Amino acid sequence: MPDRLPLIAEPAAVHAFLKTHREAVSTYPVCIVDLCSEQTYRHGHIEGAISIPVGILMSGQPPAAGKIASQDQLSRLFSYLGTTSDTHFIVYDDEGGGWAGRFVWTLDVIGHKHVTVIDGGLIAWQGDGLPLVTEPFSPEPENYPVTIDSTQIVTAQNIVASLGAPDFAIWDARSRAEYTGMNKFAARGGHIPGATHCEWTTLMDPARNYRIRTDAKAHLDKLGLNAEKNIVTHCQSHHRSGYTYLVGKYLGLNIKAYDGSWSDWGNTDGLPIEGI
């Protein structure tokens, strides 16, 4: 068996790994998770991939519907996927990595260590001319109760307590218009005081089928988002910031995520705001 794949892997490397894994005597289970739309999955997906609706990763409870799903809901999901403590997840979406990053963050919150995201996801896979199938794949369920580690989830109160600390940084992954407050998708618009704006898509390289930019680390360094900071990333619902969390983790930054994101902060009276 080949060694486990790294956190971020090229489509060709994943394709070669899966071929070897299918032909060899498996020493650990592999679970491929497709986070594209149901229509996209039906049209073509990686052989053996399991389609799951992205909403199952979230609580769905307003006003901050993007907060993590309940422990029971996640237990049902990972039991359905046939998860064991040794399962290696291979994850992709068709938007560059937002939902894949959200899945990685969820694994971190439940303490599951083995995961690989396909760099560029389905877009890069297709761009490299790698094969797809249309036959759906169903997993063999396995009882897998999860435990949520609350220390991995940043709350508004955690952020308030850290504002102004020299080693603390907020990474706002929303659009510039949302950051300034020109576009408002909560009761209040603007941004968390001192937050650094870096829209999630600026770290994708469209010329390379939406793989992570090769100069992503240098780009973030210029913004002061580096390994010397304790970084918290957010967007509106912790979807776009799923990607920025993934990139930060890949680059070795000290990064966590505020899953309540702006839908929590912007709808909570009394929390400080900057903007136009």
C-alpha positions in Angstrom: 0.0 0.0 0.0 1.2 3.5 -0.7 1.7 6.0 2.2 -1.3 8.2 3.0 -1.8 11.1 0.8 -1.1 14.6 2.2 -3.7 17.2 3.1 -3.6 18.7 -0.4 -2.9 16.5 -3.4 -2.9 16.8 -7.1 -5.7 15.1 -9.0 -3.2 12.8 -10.8 -1.7 11.7 -7.5 -5.1 10.9 -6.1 -6.1 9.0 -9.2 -2.9 6.9 -9.0 -3.4 6.3 -5.3 -7.0 5.2 -5.8 -6.0 2.8 -8.6 -3.3 1.2 -6.4 -5.6 1.1 -3.4 -8.3 -0.8 -5.3 -5.8 -3.3 -6.6 -3.9 -3.8 -3.3 -4.9 -5.4 0.0 -6.1 -2.4 1.9 -4.4 -1.7 5.2 -6.9 1.1 6.0 -10.3 2.2 4.5 -10.6 5.0 2.1 -13.8 7.1 1.8 -14.3 9.5 -1.1 -16.7 12.3 -0.4 -18.3 14.3 -3.2 -19.6 17.7 -2.0 -20.9 18.9 -5.4 -24.6 19.3 -6.2 -26.7 16.3 -6.7 -27.1 17.2 -10.4 -23.3 17.4 -10.9 -22.8 14.1 -9.1 -25.3 12.4 -11.4 -23.6 13.9 -14.4 -20.2 12.5 -13.4 -18.1 11.9 -10.3 -15.0 10.1 -9.2 -15.4 6.3 -9.1 -16.4 5.2 -5.6 -17.4 8.7 -4.4 -20.3 9.2 -2.0 -22.5 12.2 -2.5 -23.6 14.0 0.6 -25.7 17.2 0.9 -23.5 20.1 2.3 -26.4 21.2 4.6 -25.8 18.1 6.7 -22.6 19.7 8.0 -24.5 22.7 9.5 -27.1 23.2 12.2 -29.5 25.1 9.9 -30.8 27.1 12.9 -31.2 30.8 12.3 -29.9 33.4 12.6 -26.5 31.6 12.4 -27.5 28.6 10.3 -23.9 27.8 9.4 -22.9 26.8 12.9 -21.7 23.2 13.2 -24.4 20.5 13.1 -25.3 18.7 16.3 -23.3 15.8 17.7 -26.2 13.5 16.9 -26.4 14.8 13.3 -22.7 14.3 12.7 -22.8 10.9 14.3 -25.5 9.9 11.8 -23.5 11.3 8.9 -20.2 9.6 9.7 -21.9 6.4 10.6 -23.6 6.5 7.2 -20.2 7.0 5.5 -18.9 3.9 7.2 -16.3 5.7 9.2 -13.7 4.0 11.4 -10.9 5.7 13.4 -8.6 4.7 10.5 -10.7 5.9 7.6 -8.8 8.2 5.2 -11.2 10.7 3.6 -10.6 12.0 0.1 -12.8 15.1 -0.4 -13.6 17.4 -3.3 -16.2 19.9 -4.5 -16.7 21.8 -7.8 -16.0 25.3 -6.5 -12.3 25.3 -5.7 -12.6 24.0 -2.1 -15.0 25.9 0.1 -17.2 22.9 1.0 -14.1 20.6 1.0 -12.5 22.9 3.5 -15.7 23.0 5.6 -15.5 19.2 5.7 -11.9 19.2 6.8 -12.7 21.7 9.6 -15.5 19.4 10.7 -13.1 16.5 10.9 -10.8 18.6 13.0 -13.6 19.5 15.4 -14.5 15.8 15.9 -10.8 14.8 16.1 -10.5 12.7 12.9 -7.0 13.1 11.5 -6.9 11.4 8.1 -8.1 13.5 5.1 -7.0 14.7 1.7 -8.5 17.5 -0.4 -8.0 17.3 -4.2 -6.4 20.6 -5.2 -8.8 22.3 -7.5 -11.5 19.7 -6.9 -13.6 18.4 -9.7 -12.7 21.3 -11.9 -9.0 20.4 -11.8 -9.8 16.7 -12.1 -11.8 17.2 -15.3 -9.2 19.7 -16.5 -6.5 17.0 -16.3 -8.7 14.7 -18.3 -9.1 12.1 -15.5 -12.1 9.7 -15.7 -15.5 10.1 -14.2 -18.4 7.7 -13.8 -22.1 8.1 -13.4 -23.0 5.1 -11.4 -23.9 6.1 -7.8 -22.0 4.6 -4.9 -23.5 3.7 -1.6 -21.3 3.1 1.5 -21.5 0.3 4.0 -22.7 2.0 7.3 -20.6 1.6 10.5 -21.6 2.8 13.9 -19.4 5.8 14.6 -20.5 8.1 17.4 -18.6 11.4 17.3 -17.6 13.8 20.0 -17.4 17.6 19.3 -14.3 19.3 20.7 -15.6 22.7 21.7 -12.1 24.0 22.0 -11.8 23.8 18.2 -14.8 26.1 17.8 -14.3 29.9 18.2 -17.2 31.9 19.6 -18.0 35.6 19.5 -17.0 35.8 23.2 -13.6 34.2 22.4 -13.0 36.9 19.7 -14.1 39.8 22.0 -11.7 38.6 24.6 -8.8 38.5 22.1 -9.4 41.8 20.2 -6.4 44.0 20.3 -3.9 41.3 21.3 -0.7 41.7 19.1 -0.7 38.0 18.3 -4.3 37.8 17.3 -5.8 38.2 13.8 -9.2 37.9 12.2 -9.3 36.8 8.6 -12.5 38.0 6.9 -13.0 35.9 3.7 -16.1 37.8 2.5 -16.4 40.2 -0.4 -15.0 43.7 -0.1 -18.5 45.1 -0.2 -19.6 42.9 2.7 -16.4 43.8 4.6 -17.1 47.5 4.3 -20.8 47.2 5.0 -22.0 48.3 1.6 -23.6 44.8 1.2 -25.4 43.6 4.2 -26.7 40.1 4.9 -27.4 40.5 8.6 -29.1 43.1 10.8 -25.8 45.0 10.9 -23.1 45.4 8.2 -19.4 45.9 8.4 -16.6 43.9 9.9 -15.1 42.8 13.2 -12.7 45.6 14.5 -9.2 45.1 13.2 -10.1 42.3 10.8 -7.9 41.6 7.8 -9.8 41.3 4.5 -8.7 38.6 2.1 -11.5 37.3 0.0 -11.5 33.5 -0.4 -11.3 33.4 -4.2 -8.1 35.5 -4.3 -6.2 32.4 -3.1 -7.4 30.4 -6.1 -5.6 30.3 -9.4 -8.2 30.2 -12.3 -5.4 29.6 -14.8 -4.6 26.3 -13.0 -8.2 25.1 -12.7 -8.7 26.8 -9.3 -5.8 25.1 -7.5 -4.3 27.0 -4.5 -2.1 29.8 -5.6 1.6 28.9 -5.6 2.3 32.2 -3.9 -0.5 31.9 -1.3 1.9 32.1 1.7 3.7 35.2 0.4 0.3 36.8 -0.3 -0.9 36.2 3.2 2.5 37.3 4.7 2.0 40.7 3.1 -1.4 41.0 4.9 0.1 40.0 8.2 -1.5 36.6 8.3 1.4 34.5 9.2 2.6 31.8 11.6 3.2 34.3 14.3 -0.5 35.1 14.7 -3.4 33.1 16.2 -5.8 33.5 13.3 -9.5 33.1 13.3 -11.3 33.0 9.9 -14.9 33.6 9.1 -17.3 34.6 6.3 -21.1 34.8 6.4 -21.8 31.2 7.3 -18.4 29.4 7.4 -18.6 28.2 3.9 -16.2 30.5 2.1 -14.1 30.5 5.2 -14.0 26.7 5.0 -11.6 27.3 2.1 -9.5 29.9 4.0 -9.3 27.6 7.0 -8.1 24.8 4.6 -5.4 27.1 3.0 -4.3 28.3 6.5 -4.0 24.7 7.7 -2.2 23.6 4.6 0.3 26.5 5.0 1.0 25.6 8.7 -0.7 28.7 10.2 -2.2 28.7 13.6 -5.8 28.9 12.4 -9.3 28.2 13.8 -12.7 29.2 12.5 -15.7 31.1 13.8 -18.5 29.0 12.5 -21.1 31.5 13.6 -19.4 34.0 11.2 -21.1 37.2 10.3 -24.6 35.8 10.5 -23.9 35.5 14.2 -21.8 38.6 14.8 -23.9 40.9 12.6 -27.2 39.8 14.2 -26.0 40.1 17.8 -26.5 43.5 19.4 -23.6 44.9 21.4 -20.8 43.3 19.5 -18.4 45.9 18.1 -18.4 46.7 14.4 -16.3 48.7 12.0 -17.3 49.8 8.4 -18.6 52.7 6.4 
